[in-house]
């Protein structure tokens, strides 16, 4: 098992000990803790820096979301294409699951760009087609595109409420701010000379973020696991694997001690 963990760490070099432990448990059906993975990698001299804790960007909301599509966070971030100038990434993130529902790479930051991204999100989530008791509530900052009358008219027509964060307090949207940081840390390791190349890179990372990246705040589930309601099934399966692994270890210990 130590050799398998080492091989996985060498193959998936971007994963932390926590992520390696979860992936190993899911793929090998054998439970191993984050601390054990850290010690094993340390013994092979594969830990190059001390473990650190990422501090949450903001205090928790007083009323937390309890289901997907209850609250959507949205914001723009800047990305540069050499020879073309700045582009603006508009994203819709589900607050409950951190799932990226929709995104659009724009040349401006107008209300129309926000409504286009919202339309993509409403289609992707099914909220445009299905009859739902309550449409998602939108959370944004106080940028010009979010206080525009055109956006207010669009949201009213869709039956969506709109909440805006306190001025000069970007931490209100801590989850989408963290998404922007994670995205840029990965995709800005290289330069882009064509908008199509940047779109392709964003698309690939969104797929990875939604479907393969384990989030500690989501009990080491992926956003897709939580958004599509399969999280509890996965957690129960992991618990069964853990108990079976512990029983196997106890049996081997008794045999070795006999």
Buried (B, 14 or more C-beta within 10 A) or exposed (E): EBEBBBEBBEEEEEBBBBBBBBBBBBEBEBBBEBEBBBEBBEEEEBBEEEEEEEEEBBEEEEEEBEEBBBBBBBBBBEBEBEEEEEBBBBBBBBBBBBBBBBBBBBEEBBBBBBBBBBBBBBEBBEBBEEEEEEBBBBBBBEBEBBBBEEBEEBBEEBEBEBEBBEEEEBEBBBBBBBBBEEBBEBBEEEEBEEBEEBBEBBEEBBEEBBEEBBBBEBBBBBBBBBBEEEBEEBBEEBEEBBEEBEEEEEEEEEEEEE
